[in-house]
Amino acid sequence: MKTSVLAILLVYAMAAAAQTAPQPQTPPPAPGGAGGEQAPTIKDPAEYNAYVGAVQQQDPNAKASALEAFLTQYPNSVMKTSALEQLMGTYQQTGNQAKVVEVAKRLLTADPNNLRALALLTFLARQGVMNQQNVQQNLADLQQYCSKGLDALKANQKPAGMSDADFDKLKKQVAIIFNGGCGFAALQQKDFQHAQLYLRAAVEAEPNDLQNVYPLATAYLSANPPDSLDGIYYLARAASLAPAGSAAQTQIQNYGQKVYKNYHGSEEGWTDVLNAAKSNPTPPQGFTITKYVPPTPTQQAHDLIKDKTPDQIKQLSFGEWELVLAAGTPEDQDKVWSVIKNVPLQMEGNVIETASPTELHIAASEDDIEQKRADITLTMTGPIPAARLPKAGDTFDFEGTPTSFAATPFMMTMETGKLLRKGGETPTKKPPVRHRPTARRTQPSQ
């Protein structure tokens, strides 16, 4: 929400109050415009002169003093509300925010449904939360004043002397502040459903307010489950509203691009979303983004060996063999197993456990190495000498002949195992072990 909204609201309050200056004594006042009720009448000439003299002061400090004096001398004046609104705006001119808040609260005591006072207090409480100032109190005030403001809008009590057109204009201005404030408060409380409701109303009323558009995107993306389509669109809209070339624009664009890629599976089409959001304040009819659906392990296994020759299958890593043998269809499993079964294989692995001098439990795929989980049971041709017996955690080269496997949990049984010496003549080994392909998992940053 822009500070200019508040400034306009206060200036409007002062101008409107000045326009409704009452007539003295008994002559009927002029109506307050088309559809407006008659302005209040001051019958006491002294009271009238004190009021007019106060509102006509040019110096803000002198005007504030004169209005305070008027309110002290005539606490029950028919112009009390108007004088307080003038005073609130005057203190804003002097930069005295504490007095602005104080007068706004006095105004609510005199007129509980005063839209300007409620809007001002809502605005300032939200700014306090955003600036991390007395957060808990400001958040409580924000929830209180924005809710009262929305109730006051429903009450639809037009001030005396105000035209229908001016009242409609005022209601539209403050509705943005109230809905934006209640939506922002709900977002802080992780009430994403109400945050979406209120912020969407504020954005539809004022589509170019970055301080409501970006929180709306956050409310959509933070929900469970998230509304990714609306969330991504309003992130793109926020990027178009941020100052061109600013750090804020860069950060929003980068974040939006990341969320889009996580949802769609690639960055393709992100520029189209940015262009659409720049031209359309809300998602256009038919707007959609294709959601990336990661392939299942079975699909990945099939794609891994599809169209590969036996020689090419033999060159796959152990982790890739494991994926197919653990998750593939029987036909795909057979394509791999028929290539490596009963074939002596040389590779590198990590010892998980030395079960006996003739049996080692080994991890050969990178995933299983990281998890310290055995995926090969290697039976040696004979007992390993104590001096060469590998210990748990050792990395070593070995040869083994696959004879069987279990898919779940995966375990390959190898026999006629041999330790291969490191250094000197290096036996031909399998290519370096690679991660087993897994279903793509992506999570957006919040």
C-alpha positions as CSV (number, residue, x, y, z in Angstrom):
1,M,0.0,0.0,0.0
2,K,1.5,3.3,-1.0
3,T,2.0,6.1,1.4
4,S,0.4,8.4,-1.2
5,V,-2.9,6.6,-0.5
6,L,-2.8,7.8,3.1
7,A,-1.8,11.3,2.1
8,I,-4.6,11.6,-0.4
9,L,-7.0,10.3,2.2
10,L,-6.0,13.0,4.7
11,V,-5.9,15.8,2.2
12,Y,-9.4,14.7,1.1
13,A,-10.6,14.7,4.7
14,M,-9.3,18.3,5.2
15,A,-10.8,19.5,1.9
16,A,-14.1,17.9,2.6
17,A,-14.3,19.3,6.0
18,A,-13.5,22.8,4.7
19,Q,-16.2,22.5,2.1
20,T,-18.8,21.7,4.8
21,A,-18.1,24.9,6.8
22,P,-21.4,25.6,8.6
23,Q,-23.6,28.7,8.3
24,P,-24.0,30.7,11.5
25,Q,-27.2,31.0,13.5
26,T,-30.4,30.0,11.8
27,P,-30.2,30.3,8.0
28,P,-30.4,26.8,6.4
29,P,-27.1,25.5,5.1
30,A,-26.6,24.6,1.5
31,P,-26.9,20.9,0.7
32,G,-23.7,19.0,0.5
33,G,-23.9,18.2,-3.2
34,A,-26.0,15.8,-5.3
35,G,-27.7,13.3,-3.1
36,G,-26.0,14.8,0.0
37,E,-27.7,15.6,3.3
38,Q,-27.6,19.1,4.6
39,A,-24.4,20.2,6.4
40,P,-24.6,20.8,10.1
41,T,-25.5,24.3,11.4
42,I,-23.7,26.2,14.1
43,K,-26.3,28.5,15.7
44,D,-23.9,30.3,18.0
45,P,-22.0,33.1,16.1
46,A,-19.0,32.9,18.5
47,E,-18.7,29.1,18.0
48,Y,-19.0,29.7,14.2
49,N,-16.3,32.3,14.2
50,A,-14.0,30.1,16.3
51,Y,-14.4,27.2,13.9
52,V,-14.0,29.1,10.7
53,G,-11.0,31.0,12.2
54,A,-9.4,27.7,13.1
55,V,-9.9,26.0,9.7
56,Q,-8.7,29.0,7.8
57,Q,-5.3,29.2,9.5
58,Q,-2.6,28.8,6.9
59,D,0.2,27.8,9.3
60,P,-0.2,24.1,10.3
61,N,1.0,24.6,13.8
62,A,-1.3,27.6,14.3
63,K,-4.1,25.6,12.8
64,A,-3.6,22.7,15.1
65,S,-3.6,25.0,18.1
66,A,-6.7,26.7,17.0
67,L,-8.6,23.5,16.4
68,E,-7.5,22.1,19.8
69,A,-8.7,25.3,21.4
70,F,-12.1,25.0,19.5
71,L,-12.6,21.4,20.6
72,T,-11.8,22.3,24.2
73,Q,-14.1,25.2,24.3
74,Y,-16.9,23.5,22.3
75,P,-16.6,19.8,23.1
76,N,-20.2,19.1,22.0
77,S,-20.1,21.1,18.8
78,V,-22.0,19.8,15.8
79,M,-18.7,20.3,13.9
80,K,-16.7,18.1,16.3
81,T,-16.2,15.3,13.8
82,S,-15.2,17.8,11.1
83,A,-12.8,19.6,13.4
84,L,-11.2,16.3,14.5
85,E,-10.7,15.3,10.9
86,Q,-9.2,18.6,10.1
87,L,-6.9,18.3,13.1
88,M,-5.9,14.7,12.1
89,G,-4.9,16.0,8.7
90,T,-3.1,19.0,10.1
91,Y,-0.9,16.9,12.4
92,Q,-0.1,14.7,9.5
93,Q,1.2,17.9,7.7
94,T,3.5,18.6,10.6
95,G,4.8,15.1,10.7
96,N,3.6,14.4,14.2
97,Q,2.4,10.8,13.8
98,A,1.8,10.3,17.5
99,K,-0.7,13.1,17.4
100,V,-2.2,11.8,14.2
101,V,-2.9,8.4,16.0
102,E,-4.2,10.1,19.1
103,V,-6.6,12.3,17.2
104,A,-7.8,9.4,15.1
105,K,-8.7,7.5,18.3
106,R,-10.5,10.6,19.6
107,L,-12.4,10.7,16.4
108,L,-13.5,7.1,16.7
109,T,-14.8,7.9,20.2
110,A,-16.9,10.6,18.7
111,D,-17.8,8.7,15.5
112,P,-17.1,4.9,15.8
113,N,-17.8,4.3,12.1
114,N,-15.5,7.1,10.9
115,L,-14.0,5.6,7.8
116,R,-11.0,8.0,7.6
117,A,-9.9,7.4,11.1
118,L,-10.3,3.6,10.8
119,A,-8.4,3.7,7.5
120,L,-5.6,5.7,8.9
121,L,-5.1,3.5,12.0
122,T,-5.3,0.4,9.8
123,F,-2.6,1.8,7.5
124,L,-0.3,2.8,10.3
125,A,-0.6,-0.5,12.1
126,R,0.2,-2.4,9.0
127,Q,3.3,-0.2,8.4
128,G,4.4,-0.9,11.9
129,V,4.2,-4.7,11.3
130,M,6.0,-4.4,8.0
131,N,8.8,-2.3,9.6
132,Q,9.1,-4.8,12.5
133,Q,8.1,-2.2,15.1
134,N,6.2,-3.5,18.1
135,V,5.0,-6.3,15.9
136,Q,2.5,-8.1,18.2
137,Q,0.7,-4.9,19.3
138,N,0.6,-3.5,15.8
139,L,-0.7,-6.8,14.4
140,A,-3.4,-6.8,17.0
141,D,-4.3,-3.2,16.2
142,L,-4.3,-4.0,12.5
143,Q,-6.7,-6.9,12.9
144,Q,-9.0,-4.7,15.1
145,Y,-9.1,-1.6,12.9
146,C,-9.4,-3.3,9.5
147,S,-12.3,-5.5,10.8
148,K,-14.0,-2.4,12.2
149,G,-13.4,-0.7,8.9
150,L,-15.1,-3.4,6.9
151,D,-18.0,-3.4,9.3
152,A,-18.3,0.4,9.0
153,L,-18.4,0.0,5.2
154,K,-21.3,-2.4,5.6
155,A,-23.1,0.1,7.9
156,N,-22.9,2.6,5.0
157,Q,-23.4,5.7,7.1
158,K,-22.8,8.7,4.9
159,P,-21.6,11.8,6.8
160,A,-23.9,14.7,6.8
161,G,-23.1,17.2,4.1
162,M,-21.2,14.7,1.9
163,S,-22.5,14.0,-1.6
164,D,-23.2,10.5,-2.9
165,A,-20.3,10.8,-5.3
166,D,-17.8,11.8,-2.7
167,F,-19.0,9.1,-0.3
168,D,-18.7,6.4,-3.0
169,K,-15.2,7.7,-3.7
170,L,-14.2,7.6,-0.1
171,K,-15.6,4.0,0.3
172,K,-13.6,2.8,-2.6
173,Q,-10.4,4.3,-1.2
174,V,-10.7,2.9,2.3
175,A,-12.0,-0.5,1.1
176,I,-8.6,-1.1,-0.4
177,I,-6.9,-0.2,2.9
178,F,-9.2,-2.4,5.0
179,N,-9.1,-5.4,2.7
180,G,-5.4,-5.1,2.2
181,G,-4.9,-4.8,6.0
182,C,-7.1,-7.7,6.9
183,G,-5.4,-9.9,4.2
184,F,-1.9,-8.9,5.3
185,A,-2.9,-9.7,9.0
186,A,-4.3,-13.1,7.9
187,L,-1.1,-13.9,6.1
188,Q,0.9,-13.2,9.2
189,Q,-1.3,-15.6,11.1
190,K,-0.9,-18.2,8.3
191,D,-4.7,-18.1,7.6
192,F,-4.1,-18.4,3.9
193,Q,-7.7,-18.8,2.9
194,H,-8.8,-15.5,4.3
195,A,-5.5,-13.8,3.2
196,Q,-6.4,-14.8,-0.4
197,L,-10.0,-13.5,0.0
198,Y,-9.1,-10.1,1.4
199,L,-6.0,-9.5,-0.7
200,R,-7.7,-10.5,-3.9
201,A,-10.5,-7.9,-3.2
202,A,-7.9,-5.2,-2.6
203,V,-6.0,-6.1,-5.7
204,E,-9.1,-6.2,-7.9
205,A,-9.9,-2.7,-6.6
206,E,-6.4,-1.4,-7.1
207,P,-4.4,-3.7,-9.5
208,N,-1.2,-1.6,-9.4
209,D,-0.5,-1.8,-5.7
210,L,2.7,-3.9,-5.3
211,Q,2.3,-4.1,-1.5
212,N,-1.0,-6.1,-2.0
213,V,-0.1,-8.0,-5.2
214,Y,3.0,-9.6,-3.8
215,P,1.4,-10.8,-0.5
216,L,-1.5,-12.2,-2.6
217,A,1.0,-14.3,-4.5
218,T,2.5,-15.5,-1.2
219,A,-0.9,-16.4,0.1
220,Y,-1.7,-18.5,-2.9
221,L,1.7,-20.3,-2.9
222,S,1.8,-20.9,0.9
223,A,-1.6,-22.6,1.1
224,N,-1.8,-26.4,1.5
225,P,-2.2,-27.4,-1.2
226,P,-0.8,-24.4,-2.9
227,D,-2.7,-22.6,-5.7
228,S,0.3,-22.5,-8.0
229,L,-1.4,-21.0,-11.0
230,D,-2.6,-17.9,-9.3
231,G,0.5,-17.7,-7.2
232,I,2.8,-17.7,-10.2
233,Y,0.7,-15.3,-12.1
234,Y,0.6,-12.7,-9.3
235,L,4.4,-13.1,-8.7
236,A,4.8,-12.2,-12.4
237,R,2.4,-9.3,-11.9
238,A,4.4,-8.1,-8.9
239,A,7.6,-8.3,-11.0
240,S,6.0,-6.0,-13.5
241,L,4.9,-3.5,-10.8
242,A,8.3,-3.3,-9.1
243,P,10.5,-0.4,-10.1
244,A,12.3,-1.2,-13.4
245,G,15.8,-2.4,-12.9
246,S,15.5,-2.3,-9.1
247,A,16.9,-5.0,-6.7
248,A,13.3,-5.7,-5.7
249,Q,12.3,-6.4,-9.3
250,T,15.2,-8.7,-9.8
251,Q,14.5,-10.7,-6.6
252,I,10.8,-11.1,-7.5
253,Q,11.6,-12.2,-11.0
254,N,14.2,-14.7,-9.9
255,Y,11.9,-16.1,-7.3
256,G,9.0,-16.3,-9.7
257,Q,11.1,-18.0,-12.3
258,K,12.2,-20.6,-9.7
259,V,8.6,-21.3,-8.7
260,Y,7.6,-21.5,-12.3
261,K,10.4,-24.0,-13.1
262,N,9.5,-26.2,-10.1
263,Y,5.9,-26.3,-11.2
264,H,6.3,-26.6,-15.0
265,G,9.6,-28.6,-15.1
266,S,11.5,-26.0,-17.2
267,E,11.8,-22.2,-17.6
268,E,10.1,-22.4,-21.1
269,G,7.1,-20.1,-21.1
270,W,8.1,-18.0,-18.1
271,T,8.6,-14.9,-20.3
272,D,5.0,-15.4,-21.7
273,V,3.6,-15.3,-18.2
274,L,5.6,-12.1,-17.4
275,N,4.2,-10.5,-20.6
276,A,0.7,-11.6,-19.8
277,A,0.8,-10.3,-16.2
278,K,2.2,-7.0,-17.4
279,S,-0.8,-6.4,-19.6
280,N,-3.5,-8.0,-17.5
281,P,-4.0,-7.2,-13.8
282,T,-5.8,-10.5,-13.2
283,P,-5.2,-13.9,-14.9
284,P,-6.9,-13.8,-18.3
285,Q,-9.6,-16.3,-19.2
286,G,-8.1,-19.7,-20.0
287,F,-4.8,-18.9,-18.4
288,T,-3.0,-22.2,-17.5
289,I,0.5,-23.6,-17.0
290,T,1.2,-27.3,-17.8
291,K,2.3,-29.0,-14.6
292,Y,5.4,-31.2,-14.7
293,V,4.7,-34.7,-13.6
294,P,7.9,-36.6,-12.9
295,P,8.2,-40.0,-14.4
296,T,7.9,-43.0,-12.1
297,P,10.9,-45.1,-11.3
298,T,9.5,-47.7,-13.7
299,Q,9.2,-45.2,-16.4
300,Q,12.7,-43.9,-15.7
301,A,14.0,-47.5,-15.9
302,H,12.4,-48.1,-19.2
303,D,13.7,-44.8,-20.7
304,L,17.2,-45.6,-19.4
305,I,17.5,-48.8,-21.5
306,K,15.1,-48.1,-24.4
307,D,16.8,-48.7,-27.7
308,K,20.2,-49.6,-26.1
309,T,22.2,-52.5,-27.4
310,P,23.6,-55.1,-25.0
311,D,27.1,-53.5,-25.2
312,Q,25.6,-50.1,-24.2
313,I,23.7,-51.7,-21.3
314,K,26.9,-53.3,-20.1
315,Q,28.5,-49.8,-20.0
316,L,25.8,-48.4,-17.6
317,S,26.8,-47.8,-14.0
318,F,25.9,-50.2,-11.2
319,G,23.4,-47.6,-9.9
320,E,21.6,-47.6,-13.3
321,W,21.6,-51.4,-13.4
322,E,20.1,-51.3,-9.9
323,L,17.3,-48.9,-10.9
324,V,16.2,-51.2,-13.7
325,L,16.5,-54.4,-11.7
326,A,14.7,-52.8,-8.7
327,A,11.9,-50.9,-10.4
328,G,11.7,-52.0,-14.1
329,T,9.2,-54.2,-15.7
330,P,10.0,-57.9,-16.0
331,E,10.9,-57.3,-19.7
332,D,13.3,-54.4,-18.8
333,Q,14.8,-56.4,-15.9
334,D,15.5,-59.2,-18.3
335,K,17.3,-56.9,-20.7
336,V,19.8,-55.9,-18.1
337,W,20.1,-59.3,-16.3
338,S,20.7,-61.2,-19.5
339,V,23.7,-59.0,-20.1
340,I,25.4,-59.1,-16.7
341,K,24.3,-62.5,-15.2
342,N,27.2,-65.0,-14.8
343,V,29.6,-62.4,-16.3
344,P,32.7,-61.5,-14.1
345,L,32.5,-57.7,-13.3
346,Q,35.2,-55.5,-12.0
347,M,34.2,-52.4,-10.0
348,E,34.8,-50.3,-6.9
349,G,32.7,-50.3,-3.8
350,N,32.5,-49.4,-0.1
351,V,32.5,-52.1,2.6
352,I,29.5,-51.9,4.7
353,E,30.2,-55.1,6.7
354,T,32.7,-57.9,6.7
355,A,30.4,-60.8,7.5
356,S,33.3,-63.4,7.4
357,P,36.6,-63.8,5.7
358,T,34.7,-65.2,2.7
359,E,31.7,-62.9,2.6
360,L,31.5,-59.1,2.3
361,H,28.5,-56.8,2.2
362,I,29.2,-53.9,-0.2
363,A,27.6,-50.7,-1.4
364,A,28.4,-50.0,-5.1
365,S,25.8,-47.4,-6.2
366,E,26.3,-43.8,-5.1
367,D,22.9,-43.6,-3.4
368,D,23.6,-46.7,-1.3
369,I,27.2,-45.5,-0.5
370,E,25.7,-42.3,0.9
371,Q,23.1,-44.2,2.9
372,K,25.7,-46.8,4.1
373,R,23.4,-49.5,2.8
374,A,24.7,-52.7,1.2
375,D,23.5,-53.6,-2.3
376,I,25.9,-56.5,-3.1
377,T,26.6,-59.7,-1.2
378,L,30.1,-60.8,-2.4
379,T,31.2,-64.4,-1.7
380,M,34.9,-64.8,-2.2
381,T,36.7,-67.7,-3.9
382,G,38.4,-68.4,-0.5
383,P,39.1,-66.8,2.8
384,I,40.7,-63.3,2.6
385,P,44.0,-63.2,4.5
386,A,43.7,-61.2,7.7
387,A,46.3,-58.6,6.5
388,R,44.1,-57.8,3.5
389,L,40.7,-58.2,5.0
390,P,38.8,-54.9,4.3
391,K,37.1,-53.2,7.2
392,A,33.7,-51.4,7.3
393,G,34.1,-48.0,5.5
394,D,37.0,-49.1,3.3
395,T,36.8,-48.4,-0.5
396,F,38.3,-51.1,-2.6
397,D,38.4,-52.7,-6.0
398,F,36.9,-56.2,-6.5
399,E,35.7,-58.7,-9.1
400,G,32.5,-60.7,-8.7
401,T,30.1,-62.7,-10.9
402,P,26.4,-61.9,-10.5
403,T,24.3,-65.0,-9.9
404,S,21.0,-63.6,-8.5
405,F,19.3,-60.5,-7.2
406,A,16.3,-59.4,-5.1
407,A,14.4,-56.3,-6.2
408,T,13.0,-55.2,-2.8
409,P,15.1,-54.4,-0.9
410,F,17.6,-54.5,-3.6
411,M,20.5,-56.9,-3.2
412,M,22.7,-58.5,-5.8
413,T,24.5,-61.7,-5.0
414,M,27.9,-62.2,-6.5
415,E,30.2,-65.2,-6.3
416,T,33.8,-66.1,-7.1
417,G,34.8,-62.8,-5.6
418,K,38.4,-61.5,-5.8
419,L,40.2,-58.5,-4.4
420,L,41.9,-56.5,-7.1
421,R,45.3,-54.8,-6.2
422,K,45.5,-51.1,-6.5
423,G,48.6,-49.7,-8.3
424,G,50.7,-51.5,-10.9
425,E,48.6,-52.9,-13.6
426,T,45.1,-51.6,-13.1
427,P,42.4,-54.0,-14.1
428,T,39.7,-52.7,-16.5
429,K,37.0,-51.3,-14.2
430,K,33.5,-50.0,-14.7
431,P,33.0,-46.3,-15.3
432,P,32.8,-44.2,-12.1
433,V,29.6,-44.9,-10.2
434,R,26.9,-42.3,-10.7
435,H,23.7,-41.5,-8.8
436,R,20.8,-43.7,-9.6
437,P,18.2,-41.6,-11.5
438,T,15.3,-40.8,-9.2
439,A,11.9,-39.1,-9.6
440,R,12.5,-35.4,-9.8
441,R,11.8,-33.6,-6.6
442,T,11.5,-29.9,-6.5
443,Q,10.5,-27.5,-3.7
444,P,10.0,-23.7,-4.1
445,S,11.8,-21.2,-1.7
446,Q,9.6,-19.3,0.6
